[in-house]
Amino acid sequence: LVAKATPAHLTPDHPPLVLLLPSKMEEYVQHGTSSQLPTLVVISLFLGMGKGGVPGLATIATAATVVTAPTHIPNGLGYAVALMVPILTMIDIYAAYLHQHALAWNTIWVLLPLSFVGMILGQYVAERYLTDKGARLFIGLLLLFILALRTWKQMV
């Protein structure tokens, strides 16, 4: 879902360290800091609270990220995800610290390599088969499935 920077994106004003900020990403950040900043602040707060232990808030934040990603920018969802990844990384590290007493490192070391394989497969599928619109639909359906599954488990 994250857009790839190509040499066409590079100019003297954009050194190689800014590979993740092609002109459309800059447009997204500008859009986000102007009209969407309050929404991004709430999403970030919900992500933090969800990782801190409030059930369901991280899922709501994920849905809000998808819903609020701009549609007028090509690959707007990819840019929204790219903007949230560093935030998620930092709060995941802190969440692991908060819940360190419950961590099973043997299990984590087994699952971590599989997660990297999943990331590679996901990138492959996203680049070849998944449009921005298709990704939004897939995420929406997945979240609805999770909601239905949780509701069903509580009723049974």
C-alpha positions in Angstrom: 0.0 0.0 0.0 2.9 2.3 0.4 3.9 4.2 -2.7 7.4 3.5 -4.1 9.6 6.4 -4.8 11.2 6.3 -8.2 14.1 8.4 -9.6 11.5 10.6 -11.3 10.5 11.8 -7.8 14.0 13.0 -7.0 15.1 16.6 -7.6 17.9 18.7 -6.2 15.4 19.9 -3.6 14.7 16.3 -2.6 17.9 14.5 -1.5 17.9 10.7 -1.2 16.9 10.9 2.5 13.5 12.1 1.4 12.7 9.1 -0.7 9.5 8.5 1.3 8.3 12.0 0.6 7.5 12.3 -3.1 5.4 15.2 -4.2 2.1 13.4 -3.5 3.2 12.5 0.0 4.0 16.2 0.6 0.5 17.0 -0.8 -1.0 14.5 1.6 1.0 15.9 4.6 -0.1 19.4 3.6 -3.7 18.2 3.3 -3.4 16.4 6.7 -1.9 19.4 8.5 -4.5 21.8 7.2 -8.0 20.2 7.2 -7.3 16.8 8.7 -5.0 17.6 11.6 -7.8 17.4 14.3 -8.8 14.0 12.9 -5.2 12.8 12.8 -4.8 13.9 16.4 -7.8 11.9 17.5 -6.7 8.9 15.5 -3.3 9.0 17.1 -4.9 9.4 20.6 -7.1 6.3 19.9 -4.1 4.3 18.7 -2.2 5.1 21.8 -5.1 4.3 24.1 -5.8 1.1 22.2 -2.2 0.0 22.5 -2.2 1.1 26.1 -5.0 -1.4 26.9 -8.4 0.0 26.0 -10.0 -2.7 23.9 -11.2 -1.9 20.4 -9.8 1.6 20.2 -6.9 0.6 17.9 -9.4 -1.1 15.6 -11.5 2.1 15.5 -8.3 4.1 14.8 -7.5 1.8 11.9 -11.0 2.2 10.5 -10.8 6.0 10.9 -7.4 6.1 9.1 -9.0 4.3 6.1 -12.1 6.4 6.1 -10.3 9.7 6.4 -7.5 9.0 3.9 -8.0 11.5 1.1 -9.5 10.1 -2.1 -8.4 13.1 -4.3 -4.7 12.1 -4.0 -3.7 9.0 -5.9 -2.6 6.3 -3.4 -4.0 8.4 -0.6 -4.5 5.4 1.6 -0.9 4.3 1.1 0.2 7.7 2.3 -2.1 7.6 5.3 -0.6 4.2 6.2 3.0 5.5 5.6 2.3 8.4 7.9 0.9 6.1 10.7 3.6 3.4 10.6 6.2 5.4 12.6 3.6 6.3 15.1 2.5 2.7 15.4 6.1 1.5 15.7 6.8 3.8 18.6 3.6 3.0 20.5 4.1 -0.7 19.8 7.5 -0.6 21.4 6.1 1.2 24.4 3.1 -1.2 24.6 5.5 -4.1 24.7 7.3 -2.4 27.6 4.0 -1.9 29.4 3.0 -5.5 28.9 6.4 -7.1 29.3 5.2 -9.3 32.1 2.9 -11.0 29.8 5.2 -11.4 26.8 6.2 -14.9 25.7 9.5 -14.3 23.9 9.8 -17.9 22.7 6.5 -17.4 20.8 7.4 -14.0 19.6 10.7 -15.3 18.1 8.7 -17.9 16.2 6.1 -15.5 14.9 8.3 -12.6 14.0 10.0 -14.1 10.9 6.5 -15.2 9.7 5.4 -11.6 10.1 8.2 -10.5 7.8 7.2 -13.1 5.2 3.6 -11.7 5.5 4.9 -8.2 4.9 6.7 -9.3 1.8 3.7 -11.2 0.4 1.4 -8.3 1.3 3.6 -5.8 -0.6 3.7 -8.1 -3.6 -0.1 -8.4 -3.7 -0.6 -4.7 -3.0 1.7 -3.7 -5.8 0.3 -6.0 -8.4 -3.4 -6.6 -7.6 -4.8 -4.1 -5.1 -5.9 -0.6 -6.0 -6.5 2.1 -3.4 -10.3 1.6 -3.8 -9.9 -2.2 -3.5 -7.7 -1.8 -0.4 -10.4 0.4 1.3 -13.1 -2.1 0.5 -10.9 -5.0 1.7 -10.1 -3.3 5.0 -13.7 -2.3 5.5 -14.9 -5.9 5.0 -12.2 -7.2 7.3 -13.2 -4.8 10.0 -16.9 -5.7 9.6 -15.9 -9.4 9.9 -13.9 -8.8 13.1 -16.9 -6.9 14.5 -19.3 -9.7 13.6 -16.9 -12.3 15.1 -16.5 -10.4 18.4 -20.3 -9.8 18.6 -21.0 -13.5 17.9 -18.4 -14.6 20.6 -20.0 -12.4 23.2 -23.5 -13.7 22.4 -22.5 -17.4 22.6 
